[in-house]
Amino acid sequence: MSLPPDTSYATSQSWSQAFYEHPENADGILYPSRHDPQQVLAALFDRSQSLLTVKRHGTLRDHLGNSFFGLLDHYGMALL
């Protein structure tokens, strides 16, 4: 999945800058996925870094197991 070569990010970048500069100092934004609008994604601004901690919970394979292949099927993709 890729964007067409003529895709412009100007509008989304303008919105992102406006949210970043807003007096409320949001740490990021939530938005619907372009590929799957039922999924909500998060974009975090750099200022939120000090609020986050990293915990290791194993590998992605540990958590996905065989469901990874179900995700590939769901989105019409394949692993070669």
QUIPEUR-V211757 format. One record per residue. BURIAL is I if it has 16 or more other C-alpha atoms within 10 Angstrom, else O. Layout:
BURIAL ; BURIAL
This chain:
O ; O ; O ; O ; O ; O ; O ; O ; O ; O ; O ; O ; O ; O ; O ; I ; O ; O ; I ; I ; O ; O ; O ; O ; O ; O ; O ; O ; O ; O ; O ; O ; O ; O ; O ; O ; O ; O ; O ; O ; O ; O ; O ; O ; O ; O ; O ; O ; O ; O ; O ; O ; O ; O ; O ; O ; O ; O ; O ; O ; O ; O ; O ; O ; O ; O ; O ; O ; O ; O ; O ; O ; O ; O ; O ; O ; O ; O ; O ; O
